[in-house]
Amino acid sequence: MDLNQLYFDHQVLLMRADGAATPEARGDHETAAARIAGSIGQRQVRLGAAAACAWIAHARKAAA
């Protein structure tokens, strides 16, 4: 999957979480966004991108 698509999907999930009707739905969207953040971070690590640490931290924080 394209890195830009991952950024897009992550942003959409965060917007869905913000507008979720129930706490459960919000949590589901946030969990999915965290998984994508982890994928983004892993790809950035492979590319040597400095922002990788921030994405990985976001994924870990949301998963906790």
N, C-alpha and C positions, 0 to 999 in steps of 0.2 A: 504494500500500500504506500502511496505517495506521502511524504512527510507533511505537505500542505493539507492533504485530506485529513490526516490525523489532527492537525491543529484545528481545522474546521469542525471535525466531529467532537473534539474536546470542548470547543466553545459552545456548540449547540447543546451538548449535555449540561454544561454549566447554566445555560439560559433555561433549559427545561427544569433543572433542579430549583432555580430561583422562582419559577412559576408553578411549581408542583402543588397539587391540591392537597396532598397528604404528606406527613413526615416520612412514611414508607417510600412513597414515590420519589421524594427528594433524596433520600438515602440511596435508592437504586441508581438514580442519575449521577449522584456524586461518586458512587462506587465505580460506575462505568467510566466516568471521567478520570478517575484516579488510575484505572487500568491503562487508559490511553496515555495519560501523562507518563506512566512508567515506560510504555513503548516509545514515546517521543524521547525520553531521557536515554534509553538504551541506544536508539539510533544516533542520537547526538554524541554519545560517548564514542561510538564507532567512527563518527566523522571528526572527532576531536573538538567539538563545539564547547565553548566555555559555559553555555547555558544549560548543559546537561545536568549539572548538579541541582539546579533549581527545579527542573522537571522531576527528577528522581525524588527530591525532598518533598515536593507536592504530592507525588504518588504515595509515599510512605506516610505522610501526615494524614491524608484522607483515608488511608487503609487502617489507621490506628483507631 
